[in-house]
Amino acid sequence: MRSMTFAACATVVALLPVACTSYRADNEPPPDDAPVVTFSYVDTEDRALAAEFADNYCEQAYGKDADEFDTDREPGGYEISFVCR
């Protein structure tokens, strides 16, 4: 599975374990060969920017749209993944 990681902003690394939650946009998992792009963000502006970057990446690299696949709470913010479909 192809993956590209981009940090939209710096996140704080914590040494203590942190409980993480996960949100999935739909229950259908992406195909195993579907490209996935993942971004870290802190606020809604960064989330919107991550969605825009994902759309551009999927369109330019694969000629496909980016669909939100998964969002996880991380120390200092969130991590969001998009699948190119």
Residue, then its C-alpha position, 0 to 999 in steps of 0.5 A: m500500500r502506498s502511503m505519503t505522510f505530511a505534517a501539516c503542523a508540528t505535533v508534541v511527542a508525549l512519552l506517556p501512553v495516550a488513549c486514542t480514538s478513531y473515526r471512520a468515514d464509512n465502514e467499507p475498507p479501501p481495496d488493498d491496492a488503493p493508495v492512502v495519504t495521511f496528514s497530521y493536523v491540529d485545528t479545522e483550518d489544517r484539516a481543510l488544508a489536508a483534505e485539499f492536499a489529499d484531493n490534489y495528490c490523488e488527482q495528480a498521481y492517480g486521476k482519482d478523488a480522495d475520500e476521507f477514510d480514517t481520523d485518529r486522535e494523536p498527542g497534540g492533534y489528529e491524524i487523518s487518512f484519505v484513500c484515492r478512489 
